[in-house]
Amino acid sequence: MNATDATIQTRQAILEALDATRATSPHLPALEIAQRLDISEGELQAARLGRDVLTLPLSPHALAARFHQLGEVKALTRSRHAVLEQQGRYPALRGSEQAGLLLDPGGLDLRLHLAQWHWACLIRDRLPAKDGETAQRLSLQVFNRHGIALHKVISQADEAPEAWQELEALGIVDVPAFTQFVEPPPRPLPQLPTLADEWSRMSDVHQFLGLLRRHELRRHEANALMEGRFTRALRTATCGQALFEAAASNLPLMLFVASPGCVQIRTGTVPAPQRMRGWLNLFGEDFTLHLDDAGIASVWQVHKPNRDGGVTSLEAFDAQGGLVLQIFAERREGQSERSEWRQLLDGLDAREAAA
């Protein structure tokens, strides 16, 4: 069997497994189907090319520049253990070819790492409707070179708006090439004698990413190095506890969920979390946060200096050091941080030091 025949057979096997699963579990997320097949979500969707998926041959910046034309949508970004879904309309794109900004605090508010965008596609899914019939769902999905979903845009219109039709008309059946993701191995914490001084001299929280890059640090490593000075290790349960307390006191929060190519931010008060199927969920009028808090391995209270007296975040990480969820109190540029947020965080239980 030559390579082409093997590729065709593999694609056919994926499609048959997908169709069989959708027949019995129509609402099972594509990611879970891909995991069952031991492939990436991008590979799963690419197998559908020419049937109900089309490649969008636009540059990442050109594609994101069309988002504001797509009408009412559901915008979805996920980390490994958190999913943030919001309904609304995208604002116009700002920023550069590498770093796109969709700025709408309180609405669809995103930071796009466009250099990570490898393959974008348009998908027509057929899902069961409430009346027993089948409904079509049109979505635009972006993946990185490892086939990891970076961001999803799901149309909320009954009929595809003109901007969606224009995208579909551009669609081609070019097959993307993916490479396997390899988890970076854990390493001993480096010795960085200047880190505390550099941290203390930050005047803007956005300088933090530059600090990480200079020292080739991951976020959880920097937190561990600054423990006792700018950071405090908390019990893993404190992430859920903070959401419960903020909901009870109507404290407006900023919830950050990040994929490797997109940071999605939801700003405003939050409803009381509900436990369903093992996950902790926030069901708001225009947003939903699903949090697999069993996947949280560490939580940090993190303070970063700035011109307005500093900002403090709650940061939850998985066992691989990936950022699951980041929480701030709602704050406008130039405003001081809310004292009730700092009081809430200071009241959370610290993690017991390892023996």
C-alpha atoms as a printed R data frame, in Angstrom:
    type eleno elety resid chain resno       x      y      z
1   ATOM     1    CA   MET     A     1   0.000  0.000  0.000
2   ATOM     2    CA   ASN     A     2   1.443  3.382 -0.950
3   ATOM     3    CA   ALA     A     3   1.310  6.512  1.201
4   ATOM     4    CA   THR     A     4  -1.661  7.986 -0.679
5   ATOM     5    CA   ASP     A     5  -3.763  4.848 -0.202
6   ATOM     6    CA   ALA     A     6  -2.851  4.755  3.506
7   ATOM     7    CA   THR     A     7  -3.885  8.402  3.890
8   ATOM     8    CA   ILE     A     8  -7.230  7.743  2.198
9   ATOM     9    CA   GLN     A     9  -7.851  4.699  4.408
10  ATOM    10    CA   THR     A    10  -6.976  6.660  7.549
11  ATOM    11    CA   ARG     A    11  -9.309  9.492  6.542
12  ATOM    12    CA   GLN     A    12 -12.118  7.062  5.828
13  ATOM    13    CA   ALA     A    13 -11.636  5.349  9.188
14  ATOM    14    CA   ILE     A    14 -11.799  8.715 10.967
15  ATOM    15    CA   LEU     A    15 -14.994  9.683  9.128
16  ATOM    16    CA   GLU     A    16 -16.667  6.365  9.905
17  ATOM    17    CA   ALA     A    17 -15.760  6.646 13.599
18  ATOM    18    CA   LEU     A    18 -16.963 10.278 13.685
19  ATOM    19    CA   ASP     A    19 -20.284  9.452 12.024
20  ATOM    20    CA   ALA     A    20 -20.875  6.453 14.304
21  ATOM    21    CA   THR     A    21 -20.175  8.528 17.415
22  ATOM    22    CA   ARG     A    22 -22.355 11.425 16.259
23  ATOM    23    CA   ALA     A    23 -25.210  8.996 15.572
24  ATOM    24    CA   THR     A    24 -25.240  7.853 19.210
25  ATOM    25    CA   SER     A    25 -23.878 10.988 20.952
26  ATOM    26    CA   PRO     A    26 -24.727 13.972 18.703
27  ATOM    27    CA   HIS     A    27 -23.645 16.606 21.225
28  ATOM    28    CA   LEU     A    28 -20.303 15.044 22.202
29  ATOM    29    CA   PRO     A    29 -17.593 17.701 21.666
30  ATOM    30    CA   ALA     A    30 -15.248 17.151 18.722
31  ATOM    31    CA   LEU     A    31 -12.283 17.274 21.105
32  ATOM    32    CA   GLU     A    32 -13.567 14.259 23.039
33  ATOM    33    CA   ILE     A    33 -14.163 12.331 19.815
34  ATOM    34    CA   ALA     A    34 -10.622 13.141 18.680
35  ATOM    35    CA   GLN     A    35  -9.204 12.024 22.028
36  ATOM    36    CA   ARG     A    36 -11.029  8.695 21.712
37  ATOM    37    CA   LEU     A    37  -9.417  8.254 18.282
38  ATOM    38    CA   ASP     A    38  -5.993  9.305 19.614
39  ATOM    39    CA   ILE     A    39  -5.702 12.149 17.102
40  ATOM    40    CA   SER     A    40  -5.777 15.939 17.411
41  ATOM    41    CA   GLU     A    41  -8.996 17.884 16.982
42  ATOM    42    CA   GLY     A    42  -7.477 19.531 13.909
43  ATOM    43    CA   GLU     A    43  -6.831 16.123 12.313
44  ATOM    44    CA   LEU     A    44 -10.437 15.143 13.015
45  ATOM    45    CA   GLN     A    45 -11.826 18.222 11.261
46  ATOM    46    CA   ALA     A    46  -9.326 18.006  8.383
47  ATOM    47    CA   ALA     A    47 -10.595 14.484  7.626
48  ATOM    48    CA   ARG     A    48 -13.950 16.104  6.749
49  ATOM    49    CA   LEU     A    49 -12.476 18.374  4.036
50  ATOM    50    CA   GLY     A    50 -14.570 18.378  0.895
51  ATOM    51    CA   ARG     A    51 -17.561 16.915  2.721
52  ATOM    52    CA   ASP     A    52 -18.631 19.454  5.347
53  ATOM    53    CA   VAL     A    53 -15.367 21.342  6.009
54  ATOM    54    CA   LEU     A    54 -13.485 23.892  3.878
55  ATOM    55    CA   THR     A    55 -10.029 25.398  4.371
56  ATOM    56    CA   LEU     A    56 -10.060 29.217  4.534
57  ATOM    57    CA   PRO     A    57  -7.030 30.468  2.557
58  ATOM    58    CA   LEU     A    58  -6.687 33.833  4.321
59  ATOM    59    CA   SER     A    59  -3.814 35.113  6.432
60  ATOM    60    CA   PRO     A    60  -4.577 35.084 10.173
61  ATOM    61    CA   HIS     A    61  -4.804 38.884 10.238
62  ATOM    62    CA   ALA     A    62  -7.069 39.033  7.162
63  ATOM    63    CA   LEU     A    63  -9.342 36.387  8.663
64  ATOM    64    CA   ALA     A    64  -9.599 38.064 12.075
65  ATOM    65    CA   ALA     A    65 -10.303 41.379 10.320
66  ATOM    66    CA   ARG     A    66 -13.578 39.843  9.046
67  ATOM    67    CA   PHE     A    67 -14.821 38.758 12.481
68  ATOM    68    CA   HIS     A    68 -16.756 41.989 13.105
69  ATOM    69    CA   GLN     A    69 -18.852 41.270  9.986
70  ATOM    70    CA   LEU     A    70 -20.055 37.857 11.184
71  ATOM    71    CA   GLY     A    71 -23.089 39.079 13.127
72  ATOM    72    CA   GLU     A    72 -24.336 37.465 16.329
73  ATOM    73    CA   VAL     A    73 -21.997 34.626 17.296
74  ATOM    74    CA   LYS     A    74 -20.893 32.406 20.110
75  ATOM    75    CA   ALA     A    75 -17.137 32.904 20.687
76  ATOM    76    CA   LEU     A    76 -15.340 30.001 22.353
77  ATOM    77    CA   THR     A    77 -11.811 29.649 23.711
78  ATOM    78    CA   ARG     A    78 -10.544 26.800 25.844
79  ATOM    79    CA   SER     A    79  -7.498 25.976 27.900
80  ATOM    80    CA   ARG     A    80  -6.871 22.379 28.868
81  ATOM    81    CA   HIS     A    81  -9.373 22.464 31.745
82  ATOM    82    CA   ALA     A    82 -11.575 25.521 31.153
83  ATOM    83    CA   VAL     A    83 -13.956 26.589 28.385
84  ATOM    84    CA   LEU     A    84 -15.266 30.151 28.021
85  ATOM    85    CA   GLU     A    85 -18.245 30.733 25.703
86  ATOM    86    CA   GLN     A    86 -19.723 34.181 25.083
87  ATOM    87    CA   GLN     A    87 -22.518 35.434 22.862
88  ATOM    88    CA   GLY     A    88 -22.221 38.776 21.115
89  ATOM    89    CA   ARG     A    89 -20.692 40.594 18.175
90  ATOM    90    CA   TYR     A    90 -16.988 41.088 17.591
91  ATOM    91    CA   PRO     A    91 -15.562 44.612 17.539
92  ATOM    92    CA   ALA     A    92 -13.304 45.720 14.682
93  ATOM    93    CA   LEU     A    93  -9.775 44.289 14.723
94  ATOM    94    CA   ARG     A    94  -6.916 46.431 16.002
95  ATOM    95    CA   GLY     A    95  -3.239 45.684 16.555
96  ATOM    96    CA   SER     A    96  -0.577 44.223 14.300
97  ATOM    97    CA   GLU     A    97  -0.052 41.251 11.974
98  ATOM    98    CA   GLN     A    98   1.297 39.297 14.956
99  ATOM    99    CA   ALA     A    99  -0.858 40.548 17.830
100 ATOM   100    CA   GLY     A   100  -4.520 41.238 17.104
101 ATOM   101    CA   LEU     A   101  -6.796 43.064 19.529
102 ATOM   102    CA   LEU     A   102 -10.581 42.727 19.674
103 ATOM   103    CA   LEU     A   103 -11.322 45.255 22.401
104 ATOM   104    CA   ASP     A   104 -14.775 45.336 23.960
105 ATOM   105    CA   PRO     A   105 -14.645 45.157 27.783
106 ATOM   106    CA   GLY     A   106 -17.868 43.557 28.971
107 ATOM   107    CA   GLY     A   107 -18.446 42.091 25.497
108 ATOM   108    CA   LEU     A   108 -16.286 39.990 23.173
109 ATOM   109    CA   ASP     A   109 -12.829 41.012 24.349
110 ATOM   110    CA   LEU     A   110  -9.891 39.027 22.944
111 ATOM   111    CA   ARG     A   111  -6.123 39.115 22.453
112 ATOM   112    CA   LEU     A   112  -5.009 37.148 19.395
113 ATOM   113    CA   HIS     A   113  -1.545 35.588 19.041
114 ATOM   114    CA   LEU     A   114  -1.790 35.410 15.272
115 ATOM   115    CA   ALA     A   115   1.644 33.832 14.762
116 ATOM   116    CA   GLN     A   116   0.181 30.668 16.337
117 ATOM   117    CA   TRP     A   117  -2.683 30.435 13.808
118 ATOM   118    CA   HIS     A   118  -1.852 27.584 11.419
119 ATOM   119    CA   TRP     A   119  -5.130 26.391  9.860
120 ATOM   120    CA   ALA     A   120  -8.585 27.939  9.728
121 ATOM   121    CA   CYS     A   121 -11.650 26.170  8.434
122 ATOM   122    CA   LEU     A   122 -15.369 26.621  7.929
123 ATOM   123    CA   ILE     A   123 -17.518 23.767  9.257
124 ATOM   124    CA   ARG     A   124 -21.153 22.820  8.609
125 ATOM   125    CA   ASP     A   125 -22.340 20.527 11.395
126 ATOM   126    CA   ARG     A   126 -25.732 18.839 11.380
127 ATOM   127    CA   LEU     A   127 -27.154 18.668 14.883
128 ATOM   128    CA   PRO     A   128 -30.521 17.490 16.213
129 ATOM   129    CA   ALA     A   129 -32.991 20.316 16.811
130 ATOM   130    CA   LYS     A   130 -35.629 20.496 19.557
131 ATOM   131    CA   ASP     A   131 -38.446 19.588 17.151
132 ATOM   132    CA   GLY     A   132 -36.767 16.319 16.196
133 ATOM   133    CA   GLU     A   133 -35.516 17.708 12.918
134 ATOM   134    CA   THR     A   134 -31.863 18.358 12.020
135 ATOM   135    CA   ALA     A   135 -30.400 21.859 12.160
136 ATOM   136    CA   GLN     A   136 -27.238 23.121 10.542
137 ATOM   137    CA   ARG     A   137 -24.597 24.879 12.621
138 ATOM   138    CA   LEU     A   138 -22.015 26.984 10.838
139 ATOM   139    CA   SER     A   139 -18.710 27.614 12.580
140 ATOM   140    CA   LEU     A   140 -15.273 29.019 11.882
141 ATOM   141    CA   GLN     A   141 -12.469 27.252 13.752
142 ATOM   142    CA   VAL     A   142  -8.756 28.019 14.068
143 ATOM   143    CA   PHE     A   143  -6.021 25.500 14.952
144 ATOM   144    CA   ASN     A   144  -2.299 25.677 15.630
145 ATOM   145    CA   ARG     A   145   0.348 23.520 13.966
146 ATOM   146    CA   HIS     A   146  -0.325 20.731 16.483
147 ATOM   147    CA   GLY     A   147  -4.049 20.595 15.658
148 ATOM   148    CA   ILE     A   148  -5.014 22.261 18.956
149 ATOM   149    CA   ALA     A   149  -8.116 24.458 18.672
150 ATOM   150    CA   LEU     A   150  -7.217 28.101 19.326
151 ATOM   151    CA   HIS     A   151 -10.602 29.782 18.879
152 ATOM   152    CA   LYS     A   152 -14.060 28.927 17.570
153 ATOM   153    CA   VAL     A   153 -16.724 31.226 16.132
154 ATOM   154    CA   ILE     A   154 -20.235 29.752 15.939
155 ATOM   155    CA   SER     A   155 -22.957 31.570 14.016
156 ATOM   156    CA   GLN     A   156 -26.163 32.163 15.976
157 ATOM   157    CA   ALA     A   157 -28.218 33.066 12.890
158 ATOM   158    CA   ASP     A   158 -30.859 30.728 11.444
159 ATOM   159    CA   GLU     A   159 -29.650 31.579  7.941
160 ATOM   160    CA   ALA     A   160 -25.989 32.209  7.129
161 ATOM   161    CA   PRO     A   161 -25.377 35.989  6.955
162 ATOM   162    CA   GLU     A   162 -23.697 37.367  3.824
163 ATOM   163    CA   ALA     A   163 -20.253 37.568  5.468
164 ATOM   164    CA   TRP     A   164 -20.388 33.828  6.214
165 ATOM   165    CA   GLN     A   165 -21.451 33.089  2.635
166 ATOM   166    CA   GLU     A   166 -18.492 35.133  1.361
167 ATOM   167    CA   LEU     A   167 -16.123 33.098  3.526
168 ATOM   168    CA   GLU     A   168 -17.647 29.861  2.298
169 ATOM   169    CA   ALA     A   169 -17.171 30.994 -1.302
170 ATOM   170    CA   LEU     A   170 -13.443 31.384 -0.584
171 ATOM   171    CA   GLY     A   171 -13.171 27.865  0.836
172 ATOM   172    CA   ILE     A   172 -10.805 25.310 -0.699
173 ATOM   173    CA   VAL     A   173  -9.968 21.694  0.153
174 ATOM   174    CA   ASP     A   174  -6.231 22.077  0.830
175 ATOM   175    CA   VAL     A   175  -5.189 19.639  3.567
176 ATOM   176    CA   PRO     A   176  -3.193 21.099  6.477
177 ATOM   177    CA   ALA     A   177  -0.009 19.481  7.779
178 ATOM   178    CA   PHE     A   178   0.091 19.012 11.549
179 ATOM   179    CA   THR     A   179   2.971 18.029 13.818
180 ATOM   180    CA   GLN     A   180   2.624 16.177 17.110
181 ATOM   181    CA   PHE     A   181   2.667 18.242 20.286
182 ATOM   182    CA   VAL     A   182   5.388 17.328 22.773
183 ATOM   183    CA   GLU     A   183   4.929 18.467 26.365
184 ATOM   184    CA   PRO     A   184   7.978 20.409 27.644
185 ATOM   185    CA   PRO     A   185   9.661 18.324 30.354
186 ATOM   186    CA   PRO     A   186   9.699 19.651 33.936
187 ATOM   187    CA   ARG     A   187  12.979 21.173 35.031
188 ATOM   188    CA   PRO     A   188  14.576 22.480 38.224
189 ATOM   189    CA   LEU     A   189  13.821 26.143 38.877
190 ATOM   190    CA   PRO     A   190  16.629 28.342 37.515
191 ATOM   191    CA   GLN     A   191  18.587 30.734 39.704
192 ATOM   192    CA   LEU     A   192  17.641 34.277 38.691
193 ATOM   193    CA   PRO     A   193  19.033 36.766 41.213
194 ATOM   194    CA   THR     A   194  17.723 39.822 39.291
195 ATOM   195    CA   LEU     A   195  14.147 38.587 38.875
196 ATOM   196    CA   ALA     A   196  12.721 40.124 42.056
197 ATOM   197    CA   ASP     A   197  14.221 43.526 41.259
198 ATOM   198    CA   GLU     A   198  12.919 43.450 37.667
199 ATOM   199    CA   TRP     A   199   9.494 42.366 38.914
200 ATOM   200    CA   SER     A   200   9.372 45.199 41.438
201 ATOM   201    CA   ARG     A   201  10.171 47.784 38.744
202 ATOM   202    CA   MET     A   202   7.211 46.891 36.516
203 ATOM   203    CA   SER     A   203   4.985 49.897 35.841
204 ATOM   204    CA   ASP     A   204   2.486 48.062 33.617
205 ATOM   205    CA   VAL     A   205   1.238 44.462 33.877
206 ATOM   206    CA   HIS     A   206   1.857 43.957 30.149
207 ATOM   207    CA   GLN     A   207   5.606 44.187 30.876
208 ATOM   208    CA   PHE     A   208   5.325 40.803 32.584
209 ATOM   209    CA   LEU     A   209   5.344 38.874 29.297
210 ATOM   210    CA   GLY     A   210   8.597 40.591 28.339
211 ATOM   211    CA   LEU     A   211  10.080 39.593 31.692
212 ATOM   212    CA   LEU     A   212   9.124 35.953 31.059
213 ATOM   213    CA   ARG     A   213  10.629 36.048 27.568
214 ATOM   214    CA   ARG     A   214  13.905 37.611 28.734
215 ATOM   215    CA   HIS     A   215  14.439 34.866 31.296
216 ATOM   216    CA   GLU     A   216  12.885 32.044 29.208
217 ATOM   217    CA   LEU     A   217  10.461 31.351 32.066
218 ATOM   218    CA   ARG     A   218   7.003 29.831 32.064
219 ATOM   219    CA   ARG     A   219   4.396 31.661 34.118
220 ATOM   220    CA   HIS     A   220   4.123 29.017 36.852
221 ATOM   221    CA   GLU     A   221   7.931 28.976 37.236
222 ATOM   222    CA   ALA     A   222   8.032 32.738 37.790
223 ATOM   223    CA   ASN     A   223   5.304 32.401 40.424
224 ATOM   224    CA   ALA     A   224   7.280 29.706 42.248
225 ATOM   225    CA   LEU     A   225  10.470 31.793 42.168
226 ATOM   226    CA   MET     A   226   8.670 34.817 43.651
227 ATOM   227    CA   GLU     A   227   6.796 32.920 46.381
228 ATOM   228    CA   GLY     A   228   6.731 34.920 49.598
229 ATOM   229    CA   ARG     A   229   7.512 38.181 47.836
230 ATOM   230    CA   PHE     A   230   5.029 38.776 45.009
231 ATOM   231    CA   THR     A   231   3.182 35.460 44.997
232 ATOM   232    CA   ARG     A   232   1.433 33.147 47.445
233 ATOM   233    CA   ALA     A   233   0.671 29.475 46.888
234 ATOM   234    CA   LEU     A   234  -2.965 28.616 47.648
235 ATOM   235    CA   ARG     A   235  -4.919 25.397 48.020
236 ATOM   236    CA   THR     A   236  -6.319 24.101 44.732
237 ATOM   237    CA   ALA     A   237  -9.893 24.413 46.035
238 ATOM   238    CA   THR     A   238  -9.494 28.191 46.412
239 ATOM   239    CA   CYS     A   239 -10.196 28.796 42.712
240 ATOM   240    CA   GLY     A   240 -13.778 27.587 43.115
241 ATOM   241    CA   GLN     A   241 -14.015 29.264 46.516
242 ATOM   242    CA   ALA     A   242 -13.078 32.638 45.011
243 ATOM   243    CA   LEU     A   243 -15.785 32.293 42.339
244 ATOM   244    CA   PHE     A   244 -18.396 31.416 44.981
245 ATOM   245    CA   GLU     A   245 -17.432 34.390 47.152
246 ATOM   246    CA   ALA     A   246 -17.324 36.838 44.246
247 ATOM   247    CA   ALA     A   247 -20.775 35.688 43.118
248 ATOM   248    CA   ALA     A   248 -22.190 36.074 46.634
249 ATOM   249    CA   SER     A   249 -20.870 39.641 46.969
250 ATOM   250    CA   ASN     A   250 -21.625 40.740 43.361
251 ATOM   251    CA   LEU     A   251 -17.952 41.534 42.878
252 ATOM   252    CA   PRO     A   252 -17.308 42.071 39.133
253 ATOM   253    CA   LEU     A   253 -14.486 39.921 37.799
254 ATOM   254    CA   MET     A   254 -12.363 39.570 34.699
255 ATOM   255    CA   LEU     A   255 -12.122 35.891 33.687
256 ATOM   256    CA   PHE     A   256  -9.220 35.054 31.359
257 ATOM   257    CA   VAL     A   257  -9.202 31.748 29.460
258 ATOM   258    CA   ALA     A   258  -6.297 31.236 27.058
259 ATOM   259    CA   SER     A   259  -5.441 28.812 24.287
260 ATOM   260    CA   PRO     A   260  -1.958 28.949 22.701
261 ATOM   261    CA   GLY     A   261  -3.281 31.455 20.132
262 ATOM   262    CA   CYS     A   262  -6.036 33.430 21.840
263 ATOM   263    CA   VAL     A   263  -6.913 34.990 25.202
264 ATOM   264    CA   GLN     A   264 -10.642 35.527 25.766
265 ATOM   265    CA   ILE     A   265 -11.767 37.809 28.591
266 ATOM   266    CA   ARG     A   266 -15.192 38.019 30.175
267 ATOM   267    CA   THR     A   267 -15.831 41.046 32.397
268 ATOM   268    CA   GLY     A   268 -18.699 41.529 34.843
269 ATOM   269    CA   THR     A   269 -20.444 39.992 37.822
270 ATOM   270    CA   VAL     A   270 -20.748 36.206 37.893
271 ATOM   271    CA   PRO     A   271 -23.567 33.825 38.890
272 ATOM   272    CA   ALA     A   272 -23.105 31.264 41.636
273 ATOM   273    CA   PRO     A   273 -21.112 28.272 40.335
274 ATOM   274    CA   GLN     A   274 -23.046 25.038 39.725
275 ATOM   275    CA   ARG     A   275 -21.546 21.555 39.843
276 ATOM   276    CA   MET     A   276 -22.561 19.379 36.881
277 ATOM   277    CA   ARG     A   277 -20.937 16.153 35.659
278 ATOM   278    CA   GLY     A   278 -17.912 16.854 37.814
279 ATOM   279    CA   TRP     A   279 -17.275 20.311 36.364
280 ATOM   280    CA   LEU     A   280 -17.848 23.701 38.014
281 ATOM   281    CA   ASN     A   281 -19.982 25.923 35.768
282 ATOM   282    CA   LEU     A   282 -20.981 29.578 35.594
283 ATOM   283    CA   PHE     A   283 -24.187 29.972 33.573
284 ATOM   284    CA   GLY     A   284 -24.632 33.667 32.779
285 ATOM   285    CA   GLU     A   285 -27.112 35.330 30.428
286 ATOM   286    CA   ASP     A   286 -24.506 35.926 27.721
287 ATOM   287    CA   PHE     A   287 -21.664 33.636 28.776
288 ATOM   288    CA   THR     A   288 -20.787 30.241 30.193
289 ATOM   289    CA   LEU     A   289 -17.610 29.163 31.937
290 ATOM   290    CA   HIS     A   290 -16.975 25.432 32.299
291 ATOM   291    CA   LEU     A   291 -14.160 24.634 34.731
292 ATOM   292    CA   ASP     A   292 -12.747 21.150 35.222
293 ATOM   293    CA   ASP     A   293 -11.365 22.064 38.630
294 ATOM   294    CA   ALA     A   294 -10.259 18.470 39.277
295 ATOM   295    CA   GLY     A   295  -7.557 19.217 36.687
296 ATOM   296    CA   ILE     A   296  -6.152 22.117 38.709
297 ATOM   297    CA   ALA     A   297  -2.794 21.191 40.246
298 ATOM   298    CA   SER     A   298  -1.715 24.567 41.684
299 ATOM   299    CA   VAL     A   299  -3.215 27.982 42.416
300 ATOM   300    CA   TRP     A   300  -1.338 31.235 43.011
301 ATOM   301    CA   GLN     A   301  -2.202 34.685 44.277
302 ATOM   302    CA   VAL     A   302  -0.001 36.961 42.166
303 ATOM   303    CA   HIS     A   303   0.714 40.664 42.647
304 ATOM   304    CA   LYS     A   304   2.226 42.786 39.872
305 ATOM   305    CA   PRO     A   305   3.241 46.427 40.431
306 ATOM   306    CA   ASN     A   306   1.892 49.144 38.147
307 ATOM   307    CA   ARG     A   307   1.342 52.910 38.166
308 ATOM   308    CA   ASP     A   308  -2.021 52.520 39.917
309 ATOM   309    CA   GLY     A   309  -0.848 50.644 43.012
310 ATOM   310    CA   GLY     A   310  -0.562 47.174 41.516
311 ATOM   311    CA   VAL     A   311  -2.960 44.450 40.390
312 ATOM   312    CA   THR     A   312  -3.553 41.048 41.939
313 ATOM   313    CA   SER     A   313  -4.693 37.914 40.174
314 ATOM   314    CA   LEU     A   314  -5.714 34.384 41.020
315 ATOM   315    CA   GLU     A   315  -3.994 31.928 38.657
316 ATOM   316    CA   ALA     A   316  -4.825 28.231 38.334
317 ATOM   317    CA   PHE     A   317  -2.459 25.785 36.596
318 ATOM   318    CA   ASP     A   318  -2.662 22.159 35.510
319 ATOM   319    CA   ALA     A   319  -0.140 19.424 36.299
320 ATOM   320    CA   GLN     A   320   1.877 20.305 33.175
321 ATOM   321    CA   GLY     A   321   2.202 23.962 34.191
322 ATOM   322    CA   GLY     A   322  -0.425 25.157 31.700
323 ATOM   323    CA   LEU     A   323  -2.556 28.138 32.707
324 ATOM   324    CA   VAL     A   324  -6.144 26.947 33.233
325 ATOM   325    CA   LEU     A   325  -7.837 30.158 34.376
326 ATOM   326    CA   GLN     A   326  -6.768 33.627 35.457
327 ATOM   327    CA   ILE     A   327  -9.045 35.905 37.483
328 ATOM   328    CA   PHE     A   328  -8.754 39.638 38.206
329 ATOM   329    CA   ALA     A   329 -11.231 42.087 39.683
330 ATOM   330    CA   GLU     A   330 -12.832 44.352 37.089
331 ATOM   331    CA   ARG     A   331 -10.694 47.457 36.723
332 ATOM   332    CA   ARG     A   332 -10.341 50.258 34.198
333 ATOM   333    CA   GLU     A   333  -6.982 51.695 33.172
334 ATOM   334    CA   GLY     A   334  -5.923 54.358 35.662
335 ATOM   335    CA   GLN     A   335  -8.104 52.986 38.475
336 ATOM   336    CA   SER     A   336  -6.849 51.431 41.675
337 ATOM   337    CA   GLU     A   337  -7.631 47.785 42.298
338 ATOM   338    CA   ARG     A   338 -10.759 47.067 44.324
339 ATOM   339    CA   SER     A   339  -9.911 46.612 47.990
340 ATOM   340    CA   GLU     A   340 -12.658 43.969 48.399
341 ATOM   341    CA   TRP     A   341 -10.897 41.790 45.796
342 ATOM   342    CA   ARG     A   342  -7.619 41.913 47.702
343 ATOM   343    CA   GLN     A   343  -9.474 41.139 50.912
344 ATOM   344    CA   LEU     A   344 -11.153 38.152 49.269
345 ATOM   345    CA   LEU     A   345  -7.807 36.787 48.053
346 ATOM   346    CA   ASP     A   346  -6.032 37.442 51.347
347 ATOM   347    CA   GLY     A   347  -8.737 35.430 53.094
348 ATOM   348    CA   LEU     A   348  -8.133 32.300 50.980
349 ATOM   349    CA   ASP     A   349  -6.226 29.384 52.485
350 ATOM   350    CA   ALA     A   350  -2.536 29.101 51.703
351 ATOM   351    CA   ARG     A   351  -1.172 25.787 50.478
352 ATOM   352    CA   GLU     A   352   0.705 23.857 53.107
353 ATOM   353    CA   ALA     A   353   4.431 23.773 52.423
354 ATOM   354    CA   ALA     A   354   5.763 20.431 51.261
355 ATOM   355    CA   ALA     A   355   7.593 18.528 53.975
